[in-house]
């Protein structure tokens, strides 16, 4: 029994001064529900920081009420930046269990209600507050530790490190939901200020607002629909919560395990992947994910992207709708933007960035510094 | 964010003396101390004080800090591999940014991390400086 994606909905990512966390989540949810033509039996809400940024929790029930679905079972899922993928995993298993036939999984994050410093504090809760947060590390600086080590160890240049940001922006130009729809050059990236050396501002995904939603249904219910996208696997794996404790600081064990399990569950080998959505919150996260999953050789991912691999005409094509860097990264929503974008590609609705004959799409949604990884494998039936 | 006095107090020995734990079964040392060994899942762990000397493994400069560190930026954060092979994260002190080099020899000293305003707590912990020969 494979859960089927029967509808998706997205808001544009950006700074939505006139919208609240609630209104963004409602907009994406209604669109997903309407496009599915079904009524959800359960709601899974993905969000990381509402308790700190909006001083609002209890999001599952809040959304059920707003959607006119009082009475429905509803849960909120949190796994830092991987919240969306992990929420999808929960909904996937709810459908697979046979207990629910239709599930709404929605991710939303509203990051512009607070100052950059307050949001930076909230983002650091992805790590151990007492032994990493105490020392004044920002979330970007933890990724910067990996970024510097990677450059040193594999002799990778600044230009090569920047290349995934350039690629994502190239694709984001044609995504109507993307926050920054413009190309950037390597030179612009390297001339942008450091957020945490050696990570430049234009190598880091922006602080953003947005919501994305997916309706999943059982095969039985989906039979009456024209939907053609099945979820072949949804996996989650974790690693040491404190980045500095890792045995090998340049392997994301969580990505390695989650991908291995996804391959064995779906029987889909890496050379069959047409579209790959990488979690480029920082370029280093994208490279270490590619390498940990075995899609690129160790130490070679940045060099491959810099030599124009993974473009729209390549297989796999990477971040076809702009990735986190250009589309934006409203934390709890990101994993569901990835799924929604794969859905557009697999249903031939990706517009100018449509990858010809795309059959298999894979999304890596990463929380922390490779601390939690969720892998989703979608297939056009 | 301000911390309650008890929350701060219970972490003091760990932050100021670098107390970790040693697994009686597999011998591995972890920082901070814990109840279950992450390598062999043994529950026979005892507290040990970690060495204060080590080498810089990687570093970054925090230019956009969390709210509570706003007035201290920019500052250097690093991963330090201690003499017993255990990694810790810490700020670097008593050094110019241009002199920070991967592999440099460091030593831990007790320093102030931040103040919570005029009447709040003052946070102390270990920072690492270039080793004085």
Interface residues (C-beta under 8 A of the other chain):
Chain A: X115 X116 X117 X118 X120 X121 X124 X130 X131 X132 X133 X134 X135 X136 X137 X138 X140 X141 X142 X144 X145 X146 X147 X148 X149 X152 X193 X194 X195 X196 X197 X198 X199 X240 X242 X243 X244 X245 X249
Chain B: X1 X11 X14 X15 X30 X31 X32 X38 X57 X58 X59 X60 X61 X62 X63 X64 X65 X66 X67 X68 X69 X70 X72 X75 X77 X78 X79 X87 X88 X89 X90 X91 X102 X113 X114 X123 X125
